[in-house]
């Protein structure tokens, strides 16, 4: 899922793609791409536009209760940061999993013994369980 989120965020960063998506979903296909490219007002989305974007491309954009608009540039940056953090966490789990498997193979230990000797945290153990 992290790869999908990253790819979607990168794809939607392209002005023409973002504009086309909103032209279709928000404006019923009416072409406003020139306005999007030249009008800074299109850098902000209202609650309806955010809801549509979340529903259509699973963007996971969030707005506070009192917010009436969202800065798209900041939102995309936040999405990219979340995707990068998720990818880094996933990579950490993959490396940890390989280390546990190596210890199991070379030492003849059970998964629990390998994780005990590596002092793997409870959270990481839970993340590793499906793979062991």
C-alpha atoms as an extended CHARMM CRD file, in Angstrom:
* protein
*
       132  EXT
         1         1  UNK       CA              0.0000000000        0.0000000000        0.0000000000  PROA      1               0.0000000000
         2         2  UNK       CA              2.8890000000        2.3880000000        0.6990000000  PROA      2               0.0000000000
         3         3  UNK       CA              4.1640000000        2.0670000000       -2.8550000000  PROA      3               0.0000000000
         4         4  UNK       CA              0.6760000000        2.8380000000       -4.1710000000  PROA      4               0.0000000000
         5         5  UNK       CA              0.4640000000        5.9490000000       -1.9580000000  PROA      5               0.0000000000
         6         6  UNK       CA              3.8900000000        7.1540000000       -3.0730000000  PROA      6               0.0000000000
         7         7  UNK       CA              3.1260000000        6.5560000000       -6.7180000000  PROA      7               0.0000000000
         8         8  UNK       CA             -0.2260000000        8.3280000000       -6.4380000000  PROA      8               0.0000000000
         9         9  UNK       CA              1.3170000000       11.3150000000       -4.6870000000  PROA      9               0.0000000000
        10        10  UNK       CA              4.0700000000       11.5940000000       -7.3240000000  PROA      10              0.0000000000
        11        11  UNK       CA              1.5380000000       11.2120000000      -10.1190000000  PROA      11              0.0000000000
        12        12  UNK       CA             -0.7700000000       13.8460000000       -8.6530000000  PROA      12              0.0000000000
        13        13  UNK       CA              2.1230000000       16.3130000000       -8.2370000000  PROA      13              0.0000000000
        14        14  UNK       CA              2.0790000000       16.8680000000      -11.9790000000  PROA      14              0.0000000000
        15        15  UNK       CA             -0.1020000000       19.9430000000      -12.5430000000  PROA      15              0.0000000000
        16        16  UNK       CA             -1.7310000000       18.6130000000      -15.6930000000  PROA      16              0.0000000000
        17        17  UNK       CA             -2.6880000000       15.3170000000      -14.0350000000  PROA      17              0.0000000000
        18        18  UNK       CA             -4.0210000000       17.0040000000      -10.9300000000  PROA      18              0.0000000000
        19        19  UNK       CA             -5.9770000000       19.4630000000      -13.0730000000  PROA      19              0.0000000000
        20        20  UNK       CA             -7.4120000000       16.7260000000      -15.2820000000  PROA      20              0.0000000000
        21        21  UNK       CA             -8.5730000000       14.7490000000      -12.2530000000  PROA      21              0.0000000000
        22        22  UNK       CA            -10.3380000000       17.7570000000      -10.8260000000  PROA      22              0.0000000000
        23        23  UNK       CA            -11.6960000000       18.8110000000      -14.1990000000  PROA      23              0.0000000000
        24        24  UNK       CA            -13.3620000000       15.4210000000      -14.4100000000  PROA      24              0.0000000000
        25        25  UNK       CA            -14.4680000000       14.7830000000      -10.8310000000  PROA      25              0.0000000000
        26        26  UNK       CA            -15.2540000000       18.2820000000       -9.6050000000  PROA      26              0.0000000000
        27        27  UNK       CA            -16.1410000000       20.2550000000      -12.7150000000  PROA      27              0.0000000000
        28        28  UNK       CA            -17.9120000000       17.5630000000      -14.7150000000  PROA      28              0.0000000000
        29        29  UNK       CA            -15.2280000000       17.4510000000      -17.3930000000  PROA      29              0.0000000000
        30        30  UNK       CA            -15.1890000000       21.2080000000      -18.0080000000  PROA      30              0.0000000000
        31        31  UNK       CA            -11.5800000000       22.1440000000      -18.7650000000  PROA      31              0.0000000000
        32        32  UNK       CA            -10.1440000000       24.5650000000      -16.2140000000  PROA      32              0.0000000000
        33        33  UNK       CA             -6.5300000000       23.4620000000      -16.5700000000  PROA      33              0.0000000000
        34        34  UNK       CA             -5.3810000000       26.9150000000      -17.6770000000  PROA      34              0.0000000000
        35        35  UNK       CA             -6.8960000000       28.3980000000      -14.5410000000  PROA      35              0.0000000000
        36        36  UNK       CA             -5.2210000000       25.7520000000      -12.4030000000  PROA      36              0.0000000000
        37        37  UNK       CA             -1.8410000000       26.4940000000      -13.9290000000  PROA      37              0.0000000000
        38        38  UNK       CA             -2.1310000000       30.2750000000      -13.6230000000  PROA      38              0.0000000000
        39        39  UNK       CA             -4.3730000000       30.9510000000      -10.6080000000  PROA      39              0.0000000000
        40        40  UNK       CA             -2.8860000000       30.5200000000       -7.1240000000  PROA      40              0.0000000000
        41        41  UNK       CA             -6.4560000000       30.1350000000       -5.8350000000  PROA      41              0.0000000000
        42        42  UNK       CA             -6.4560000000       26.6120000000       -7.1940000000  PROA      42              0.0000000000
        43        43  UNK       CA             -3.6710000000       25.7040000000       -4.7980000000  PROA      43              0.0000000000
        44        44  UNK       CA             -6.3270000000       25.4570000000       -2.1040000000  PROA      44              0.0000000000
        45        45  UNK       CA             -9.1150000000       22.9030000000       -1.9380000000  PROA      45              0.0000000000
        46        46  UNK       CA            -12.3780000000       23.0020000000       -0.0490000000  PROA      46              0.0000000000
        47        47  UNK       CA            -13.7810000000       20.1380000000        1.9800000000  PROA      47              0.0000000000
        48        48  UNK       CA            -15.7950000000       18.7650000000       -0.9730000000  PROA      48              0.0000000000
        49        49  UNK       CA            -12.7440000000       18.6390000000       -3.2400000000  PROA      49              0.0000000000
        50        50  UNK       CA            -10.6830000000       16.9630000000       -0.5320000000  PROA      50              0.0000000000
        51        51  UNK       CA            -13.4150000000       14.3620000000        0.0180000000  PROA      51              0.0000000000
        52        52  UNK       CA            -13.5780000000       13.6270000000       -3.7140000000  PROA      52              0.0000000000
        53        53  UNK       CA             -9.8070000000       13.3250000000       -4.0160000000  PROA      53              0.0000000000
        54        54  UNK       CA             -9.6760000000       10.9840000000       -1.0060000000  PROA      54              0.0000000000
        55        55  UNK       CA            -12.4650000000        8.8360000000       -2.4520000000  PROA      55              0.0000000000
        56        56  UNK       CA            -11.0710000000        8.7090000000       -5.9890000000  PROA      56              0.0000000000
        57        57  UNK       CA             -7.3660000000        8.1660000000       -5.4130000000  PROA      57              0.0000000000
        58        58  UNK       CA             -7.2120000000        7.2180000000       -1.7290000000  PROA      58              0.0000000000
        59        59  UNK       CA             -5.1630000000       10.3390000000       -1.0510000000  PROA      59              0.0000000000
        60        60  UNK       CA             -5.6880000000       10.3190000000        2.7530000000  PROA      60              0.0000000000
        61        61  UNK       CA             -5.7900000000       14.1050000000        2.9270000000  PROA      61              0.0000000000
        62        62  UNK       CA             -7.0730000000       15.4010000000        6.2560000000  PROA      62              0.0000000000
        63        63  UNK       CA             -8.6900000000       18.6330000000        7.3110000000  PROA      63              0.0000000000
        64        64  UNK       CA             -9.4080000000       19.8930000000       10.7900000000  PROA      64              0.0000000000
        65        65  UNK       CA            -13.0160000000       20.4590000000       11.8490000000  PROA      65              0.0000000000
        66        66  UNK       CA            -12.6890000000       24.2250000000       11.6060000000  PROA      66              0.0000000000
        67        67  UNK       CA            -10.6770000000       24.2780000000        8.3700000000  PROA      67              0.0000000000
        68        68  UNK       CA            -12.5120000000       25.3950000000        5.2500000000  PROA      68              0.0000000000
        69        69  UNK       CA             -9.6660000000       24.8850000000        2.7890000000  PROA      69              0.0000000000
        70        70  UNK       CA             -6.5020000000       22.8620000000        2.3860000000  PROA      70              0.0000000000
        71        71  UNK       CA             -3.2270000000       23.9650000000        0.8370000000  PROA      71              0.0000000000
        72        72  UNK       CA             -2.5930000000       21.3270000000       -1.8220000000  PROA      72              0.0000000000
        73        73  UNK       CA              1.1670000000       21.8430000000       -1.9590000000  PROA      73              0.0000000000
        74        74  UNK       CA              1.5260000000       21.3380000000        1.7870000000  PROA      74              0.0000000000
        75        75  UNK       CA             -0.8440000000       18.3610000000        1.6910000000  PROA      75              0.0000000000
        76        76  UNK       CA              1.1540000000       16.6450000000       -1.0460000000  PROA      76              0.0000000000
        77        77  UNK       CA              4.3790000000       17.3060000000        0.8640000000  PROA      77              0.0000000000
        78        78  UNK       CA              2.8190000000       15.7410000000        3.9700000000  PROA      78              0.0000000000
        79        79  UNK       CA              1.6790000000       12.7160000000        1.9410000000  PROA      79              0.0000000000
        80        80  UNK       CA              5.1860000000       12.3010000000        0.5490000000  PROA      80              0.0000000000
        81        81  UNK       CA              6.7000000000       12.4940000000        4.0300000000  PROA      81              0.0000000000
        82        82  UNK       CA              4.2350000000        9.9000000000        5.3470000000  PROA      82              0.0000000000
        83        83  UNK       CA              4.9690000000        7.5990000000        2.4100000000  PROA      83              0.0000000000
        84        84  UNK       CA              8.7210000000        7.9370000000        2.9380000000  PROA      84              0.0000000000
        85        85  UNK       CA              8.3670000000        7.2100000000        6.6600000000  PROA      85              0.0000000000
        86        86  UNK       CA              6.1680000000        4.1950000000        5.9630000000  PROA      86              0.0000000000
        87        87  UNK       CA              8.6710000000        2.8790000000        3.4020000000  PROA      87              0.0000000000
        88        88  UNK       CA             11.5500000000        3.3410000000        5.8480000000  PROA      88              0.0000000000
        89        89  UNK       CA              9.6350000000        1.4910000000        8.5710000000  PROA      89              0.0000000000
        90        90  UNK       CA              8.7900000000       -1.3160000000        6.1640000000  PROA      90              0.0000000000
        91        91  UNK       CA             12.4430000000       -1.5780000000        5.1300000000  PROA      91              0.0000000000
        92        92  UNK       CA             13.4880000000       -1.7660000000        8.7810000000  PROA      92              0.0000000000
        93        93  UNK       CA             11.0590000000       -4.6390000000        9.3550000000  PROA      93              0.0000000000
        94        94  UNK       CA             12.3490000000       -6.4290000000        6.2320000000  PROA      94              0.0000000000
        95        95  UNK       CA             15.9580000000       -6.1730000000        7.4530000000  PROA      95              0.0000000000
        96        96  UNK       CA             14.9620000000       -7.3010000000       10.9370000000  PROA      96              0.0000000000
        97        97  UNK       CA             13.0330000000      -10.2430000000        9.4750000000  PROA      97              0.0000000000
        98        98  UNK       CA             16.0380000000      -11.3390000000        7.4500000000  PROA      98              0.0000000000
        99        99  UNK       CA             18.2540000000      -11.1270000000       10.5280000000  PROA      99              0.0000000000
       100       100  UNK       CA             15.8370000000      -13.2500000000       12.5630000000  PROA      100             0.0000000000
       101       101  UNK       CA             15.6160000000      -15.8410000000        9.7780000000  PROA      101             0.0000000000
       102       102  UNK       CA             19.4110000000      -15.9370000000        9.4920000000  PROA      102             0.0000000000
       103       103  UNK       CA             19.7710000000      -16.6010000000       13.2140000000  PROA      103             0.0000000000
       104       104  UNK       CA             17.0840000000      -19.2820000000       13.0740000000  PROA      104             0.0000000000
       105       105  UNK       CA             18.9130000000      -21.0110000000       10.2400000000  PROA      105             0.0000000000
       106       106  UNK       CA             22.5070000000      -20.6950000000       11.4430000000  PROA      106             0.0000000000
       107       107  UNK       CA             21.9160000000      -21.1800000000       15.1700000000  PROA      107             0.0000000000
       108       108  UNK       CA             18.9840000000      -23.5790000000       14.9670000000  PROA      108             0.0000000000
       109       109  UNK       CA             16.9220000000      -21.2330000000       17.1440000000  PROA      109             0.0000000000
       110       110  UNK       CA             13.1850000000      -20.7450000000       17.1370000000  PROA      110             0.0000000000
       111       111  UNK       CA             11.8390000000      -17.3720000000       16.0410000000  PROA      111             0.0000000000
       112       112  UNK       CA             11.2170000000      -16.4510000000       19.6760000000  PROA      112             0.0000000000
       113       113  UNK       CA             14.7890000000      -17.3590000000       20.6670000000  PROA      113             0.0000000000
       114       114  UNK       CA             16.2370000000      -15.3450000000       17.7980000000  PROA      114             0.0000000000
       115       115  UNK       CA             14.1070000000      -12.3120000000       18.6530000000  PROA      115             0.0000000000
       116       116  UNK       CA             14.9220000000      -12.6460000000       22.3690000000  PROA      116             0.0000000000
       117       117  UNK       CA             18.6540000000      -12.6730000000       21.6390000000  PROA      117             0.0000000000
       118       118  UNK       CA             18.2850000000       -9.7000000000       19.3110000000  PROA      118             0.0000000000
       119       119  UNK       CA             16.1730000000       -7.8710000000       21.9240000000  PROA      119             0.0000000000
       120       120  UNK       CA             13.4030000000       -7.2150000000       19.3930000000  PROA      120             0.0000000000
       121       121  UNK       CA             10.7050000000       -4.8990000000       20.7560000000  PROA      121             0.0000000000
       122       122  UNK       CA              7.1130000000       -6.0660000000       21.2230000000  PROA      122             0.0000000000
       123       123  UNK       CA              5.9030000000       -3.7880000000       18.4110000000  PROA      123             0.0000000000
       124       124  UNK       CA              8.4780000000       -5.2100000000       16.0140000000  PROA      124             0.0000000000
       125       125  UNK       CA              7.6220000000       -8.7550000000       17.1030000000  PROA      125             0.0000000000
       126       126  UNK       CA              3.9910000000       -8.1210000000       16.2010000000  PROA      126             0.0000000000
       127       127  UNK       CA              5.0390000000       -6.7590000000       12.8100000000  PROA      127             0.0000000000
       128       128  UNK       CA              7.2380000000       -9.8200000000       12.1910000000  PROA      128             0.0000000000
       129       129  UNK       CA              4.7230000000      -12.4720000000       13.3050000000  PROA      129             0.0000000000
       130       130  UNK       CA              2.8780000000      -12.7830000000        9.9630000000  PROA      130             0.0000000000
       131       131  UNK       CA              6.1490000000      -13.5070000000        8.1730000000  PROA      131             0.0000000000
       132       132  UNK       CA              7.5500000000      -16.1280000000       10.5360000000  PROA      132             0.0000000000
